[in-house]
Amino acid sequence: MTTVSEAAMTDEEIYRAFQEYLDKFGFGYCAVEGGHEMAMLKEFYTPQEALWCMDMPRNEFFDAQWFADKEGMALAEAEDVLHDMAVRGNIYRERTADGTMLYHMEPAAHGIYEFHAGDAMNADWIPGLYGTMAGGMLQQVYDAGIPFYRCVPADKSLVREGDLEADDDLFEMLKKHRRFCISPCACIQSSREIMGIENCEHERNVCVQTDEMADYYLDDLKLGREATLEEVGALLKENVRKGLAMQTTYAKKNEIICSCKVCHCGILQAAKMFPGDAMNNISRYEIAFDPEKCIHDGGCATRCTMGAITIGEDGVPVTGASCIGCGQCVIVCTPGARILVHKDPEGLEDLPEVVWDAYTIMEDNRRARGMIA
């Protein structure tokens, strides 16, 4: 229900208030010259829906009764409103073990943007979003202490014995999930099919969602297709063979698993261009190099997913700061010359249980640094 003060706001004022509200989540959603950031919000939210979203709890789940009480609605009306917004990708929802449906407001990029992949992507809003990303949003992603995606080794054989953490053994972790979805990569789809950027020829159906996130994609968004454990394992192994890095949410739950390379991945491009203080936590591993075993063939530089390896005048490869610890260079390197080793734990943040907790940490970090009020 709209309040008296909100009733006096114009639609433009409501959308601006909504943008400022979203900018205080996680990595934010900044305003840029020209107002391009409004395109996505106006495409998917009515002014009333924007007002409802700003009434929702910032970083916690809520049920329909809470929303009904907050807005002065009957429970049935509240359930209808929340259902409609959830199936359109405007808010996230998941069902608990006892059958209760819970809802959660979502951040702009991972949430609103990625939840509108597939048929919802079009030239009416994607160019504006790209302008917003280039105008400062992507820089904010790595200025929040931790990233919302982290890179895990492409295979445990690429890590020094005894160094691999259980949460980073991706193919073993897959066995703990009950449901999988394979969906299109929003980055590939938006850049190649909407913006016409011919950055690579990688297959676009490479993103994996698990458990509650898979439920949401399959049952609500109708985005992607259901897959078996064996299908997902085969897909990810093939993506590793093609030279892609394995990224997953900055959480133990691994709600989303992406196969990425800097050619098409917006968050890896941001990591290379704007390496803020979250960059250290993008991976828990770094490369150990033995120059005595290097044969100077340059294969590691060619294979690098980030273009982080350069070859010096002496023919010796140098790994730059944008290395994400994926291990692709280890795959093609002379045995023993390169291996992933665990970083100093003192410099790493603990993994939260779920990605929603990661967004809260990012927001708290930004607020503590004076980046948001």
C-alpha positions, 0 to 999 in steps of 0.5 A: 500500500502506497504511503502519503509521501510516496503518493506524492512522488512521480514515477521518475522519483520512484525509480530513482529512489529504487536505484538508490535503494539497490545501490546499497545492496552488496556491490550496488547499482550506481547511477551514471551520466545519462541515467542508463541505469534506469533502463533495466528497472523500468523494463521489469518493475512498475512504480508500485512494484518498486515501492513494494520492493523498497518495503521488503527486508534488506537482507533476510527472507520473509513470508507472504504474511509478513508482506501482507501485514506490511502493506495492509493487504489480505494474505491472498492478495499478498501471495498473488503479488509475490508469486507474480513478481517471483515468476517474472524474476523480480524477487527470489523465492524458495520453499522450505522443508516444511513447505513455507514459501519464503521471498528475498529481495535481490541485488541488481547484477546477479539477481535482476540481470541474470534472472532475466536471461533467456527470452526476457533479454532484449535491446530495450534494456541491455544496452543501458545496463552495459552503460551502467556497468561500464560507468562504474558498477563493475568497479564496485564489484571488487571494492566490497572486500569479497567477490560474489563469485569465486574461482575454484580449481578446474580439477583437484589434480592441479593442486598441491597435495594436501592444499585443496579445501573440501569446499573447493573440490567442485566435482566432489561437491556436485554429489551433495546436490539434489537438483540441477539446472543448466541455463544460458550464460547471461554474459554470453547471451547479452554481449553476443546476441543483443550487443553484437560483440563477437568476443568468442565462440563459446557455447552459451548454455554453460551455467549450472544452478543447484538445489533451491536455485535450480528449483527457482530457475526451473519451476518459477523462471522456466529458464534452462533445463533440468539435468542429472548429476552425470550431465552436469559433471560431463558439461563442466569437464568439457568446459574445463577441456575447452579452457574455461575457468570454474566459478561458483558463488562465494558460499559453501552452498555453490548455488550457481556454477559458471564456466568463464573466460575473460573474453565473455565474462563480465565479472572476470573483465571487471576483475582484470580492469578494476582489481579492488580489495576483493580480488584476493578472495576471488580464489583461495589458490595461487600459482607456484612456479619452478623455472628449472622445469619450464621449457619456455614454450608459452603454452601457459600464456596461451591457455590463461583464462585471464590473459594474466601470463606474459612471457618475458624477454628471457622466455620465462612466463610471468604471472600477473595480479589478475590470476584467478587460480583456475589452474588452466595453465597447469593443465598444459604446462610441463609436469612440475613446472606449475602447480596451484598452492593454497594462499596464506589463510590469514589473508582470506575471508571465511566462506559464508553458508549461502550467497545471500550471506555474502551479499550482506557481508559485501554491504557491511564492508562497503558501509564500514568503509564509508562507501554507502550511508 
